[in-house]
Amino acid sequence: MHSNKHFKGLVAAMFVVALAAVGGAPAAKAAEQLKIGFVYVSPVGDAGWTFQHDISRKDLEKALGAKVKTSFVESVPEGADAERVIREFAASGHKLVFTTSFGYMNPTIKVAKRFPGVTFEHATGYKHAKNVGTYLARFYEGRYLTGIVAGKMTKSNKIGYVAAFPIPEVVRGINAFTMGLRSVNPKAQVNVVWVSSWYDPGKEREAAETLIAQGADVVTQHTDSTAPVQAAEDKGVYAIGYHSDMSKYGKKAHLTAATHYWGGHYIAAAKAVMAGTWKSQGIWGGIKEGMIKLAPYGPAVPADVRALADAKGKEIASGKLHPFQGPVKDQSGKVRIPAGQTMSDKDMLGFKWYVEGVIGELPK
């Protein structure tokens, strides 16, 4: 029996050699399963930033079936721990690694140098290498729309914003939200509390409660947990979620959420790696590309407000409307983008100032 097996193996080997001779080697190579690793900054849970990445990871598995094998590590702190986890993925045969948090940027670049045969994709960063690409969603498009909803729903004209870190991505979101808010309600203002963490339910709740105590009747966030939505529900005010639909945590409070979806990008990147066509690039997709969507509206949102936000979303997708089209003023009233002009992607990627309507100083 053993010799028969050996014979079959020889025949198979000869068949592969014959294929190679007629230029069919890639077909044999393609049969190798692509191992893909995901590094997550917070727990997967059932809502939030990491939850959205994990839905997309599962969709990648569904789409490509046995051709891929994915694995993930959750709650990986930014810094030395991240470098270790990324390196372990690369060293254990993962040929594609997605690192899904801003603070993973330098660790990703560092590990990529040591593993030139592995492809890395980093979410929300700006550093590239031959084997490192970046991907980002135009979160600000969704933010602008949620600002419109907040501007129509507020009675106090005070909006509370729970924010993680003062990096351009977060500042851009605060500013886009404020532009949407004031496009329908020029009296409304935004107050920001910084929590210096992407995921800290205790700190996020405390920040939301502080903002509500100061008179905010709509609370939104750029943090990962559902704590701000829960705080709003408990205090009887409105909330706008982020990353994913958070309505089950605020049945009355939740108006909508700016959500993002990465599945299309994950599938395209895996296919490109398998086909040998992957190239390092900076992907930045929005409503038009299906990366940004609004979560279903809560029962409190009237039909005319829904219709307005939906219409503006279509205008953003078609290019008719840009959240940062002039005139855009900063807090001091100085015109930063004149009428008739639109902010460039390059300028948006480096936001270091607040638009008019945001209260308080931007931390340095």
Beta strands, then each sheet from edge to edge (+ up, - down):
strand 1: 34-39
strand 2: 68-73
strand 3: 96-99
strand 4: 119-123
strand 5: 132-137
strand 6: 158-163
strand 7: 189-194
strand 8: 218-222
strand 9: 238-243
strand 10: 254-260
strand 11: 282-285
strand 12: 292-294
strand 13: 328-329
strand 14: 335-337
strand 15: 358-359
sheet 1: 2+ 1+ 3+ 4+ 5+ 11+
sheet 2: 12+ 10- 9- 8- 6- 7- 15-
sheet 3: 13+ 14-
end
